[in-house]
């Protein structure tokens, strides 16, 4: 398998799927939820759901940038512009298998053959949590 850049349409679908999974049951651990609750004390014009969506949007943007960086480092190309994606909620993947394939490709892309990661441990843990939830959903739907 080689490193390739995940396109904006796939990332928007991934973002939508992540939001859907988070709506079913929070993807955030208790410490992160406490952080959101503390933040809300100072930001009265927001709510915890909006904070989670914003945090997940930044997460997908970090995946996007890290994926491009991994591509550049692997192929020694300096052709990629780094800017935030304009993520929009879009129709979900036709099936969970497609989403799992994108997630697994991202995980593969973000770790070099030497074991160096292009994303933080916290982001990798969230990516793995998302993959685990999606695999569980696929098993339940096929049972």
VENNOR-V351396 format. One line per field, one symbol per residue. psi: psi as a letter, one per 20 degrees, with the letter a starting at -180 (. if undefined). burial: b if it has 16 or more other ideal C-beta (glycine too) atoms within 10 Angstrom, else e. A space follows every 10 residues. Layout:
psi->???
burial->???
This chain:
psi->prpqpprhgh hggggghggg ghhgppiqrg ghhggggghh hinijrrhgh ggggghghgh ghggghgggg gghgjlpljp poqqqnpqpr qrqhrhhggg ggghgggghi prhijpqjrr hghhggghgg gggggggggh hi.
burial->eebeebeeeb bbbbbbbbbe bbeeeebbee ebeeebeeee eeeeeeeeee bbbebbbebb bbbbbbbbbb bbeeeeeeee eeeeeebeeb eebeebeebb ebbebbbebb eeeeeeebbe eebbebbeeb bebbeebeee eee
